Amino acid sequence: MKKTVFTAAILFVALVLIVVTRTFLFTLPPIPAAQPSDLKIDPEKTASCLSKALTFKTVSHQDPNQFDNEPFISFHRYLEKTFPLIHAALQKETINSLSLLYTWKGTDTTLKPILLYAHQDVVPVAPGTEKEWDHPPYDGIVSDGFIWGRGALDDKSSMVGILEAVEYLLQNGFQPRRSLLLAFGHDEEVSGTRGAHGIAELLASRNIQLEFILDEGAVIVKDVVPGVTVPIALIGIAEKGYVSLELSVKTTGGHSSMPPEHTAIGILSKAITIIEENPFPATLKYSAQFFEHVGPKMPFARKMIFANMWLFNPLVKKILSGSPELNAGIRTTAAATLFNGGVKENVLPTQASAVINFRILPGETVSSTIEYIRKIIGNPDIQIKPIGPGNDPSRIEDTRSKSYEMIQNTIYSLFSHQEMVVAPFLVLAATDSHHFAALTNNTYRFSPIVYHPEDLKRPHGTNERISVGDYVNTVRFYYEFIRRFDTL
Ligand SMILES: [Zn+2]
């Protein structure tokens, strides 16, 4: 007995030693020395260019017949006037009436081109929320150090920022060795089937393979990850898949004075409860790299946990499951977004339907998601039908690639004055970049905009705005990135 207690004590001490040693060794490699950017930018003039771009109501619609082309066409005219050097030196093509592709031919045509992508369209302002905006969403107001309006974050700051950077490069006499493509879709917010997809088809028809594509989808976050006080620049190396499923059930109706045990609404509600109570299995596989970079910046107790994921795996899953933002990074999520049923308060419903939106983790697919839902509901009376084809999750890009390193080093050069962590990230929302998947092995997502917790709801929400400083950084980022990438 004594011997067993002794052995257990030795094992416990050994375990503690391993855990503590691993915690002390859990550090980040030194940050490469970075040359700060010497580009001179006039913040007022630059902010004014973006603020005017926000006055064009380039709202996209699912139904092409409802699409109002006019604001897009006026926006294009505005771009021609604002960026004269680009419109003189680059080749411009219009795809499916509204999407834009600019080609800046490099001097070495044996090199694969790079593509910088952003979208022109914005989501509408939710009816009834206009009055909640501190400044009207389409007035292009610059006030209190911010540029206000729909599209300030998503995604006109990227689009106009790319053009502004290229205009500066032309002004400064830069001539790329490697061809540079600038592509701006017009229907990203409604799945990009005409815009990004059309551009990708055109490039494929010309047999163009891309060295690299950079899109929106990941930003710099501050005070968003509990315990981490330094800003974290997230580089999106993959994105989740997407599908919405319509669940419906039909029953015989009748008088509500003699109801069956479950009405159509009751049957469907039970199915939704089952989905909510049986979340998809969690895996840390796709957030492990993120925590390898961010964990060393955490307070000691948390750092110990993330340095020893082999031991604390169940605990980590439990901690992450408690936060909607972090939970979304470790499993496929389900959100019941629409519910419909019944016609009158004293009539039994003959049918009920609901829509559940799924964001699919890499490793799973649209069809495995449908299979999982069918199995857990286990009720053949409930019809399950996907709305549209959905997207499988993207490929996961390599964090050891030259492209990743180049984005990382450009970020360090911009923020060389402050401590910052750069971390690979699984993008939770869907972007247009999946349309280009066949054209390159290097798709990354990043915008150098700093989001505090209260900013996470601004894109697609009320009071969308970007600080003038962040916008100037956005221009500087693209400028430096294009120059650096060209030396590869
Ligand atoms: Zn967007």
Residues whose N, C-alpha, C, O or C-beta is under 5 A from the ligand:
A	BS01	ZN	D154 D155
